[in-house]
Amino acid sequence: MEWLEFNRWSPDVQTRIALQVARLNEVSVHLPKTQVTATQAYHLQSMLRRHASTNPWGHPSAES
């Protein structure tokens, strides 16, 4: 069973996961508290677009 011999992620995957963690951390800090207004939704969307999306598994992105 090859999956039992897994030692660690490749450096590229580690980098991509670290970028994803940083992106999610920034988003979680700025999440609206209880009610989302159109202005808040626009702000969150623009903040997400400032960061490159990451995909450590190499699958095609669902969003273009």
Secondary structure as GFF3:
##gff-version 3
##sequence-region A 1 64
A	DSSP	three_ten_helix	2	5	.	.	.	ID=ss1
A	DSSP	alpha_helix	11	29	.	.	.	ID=ss2
A	DSSP	alpha_helix	38	50	.	.	.	ID=ss3
###
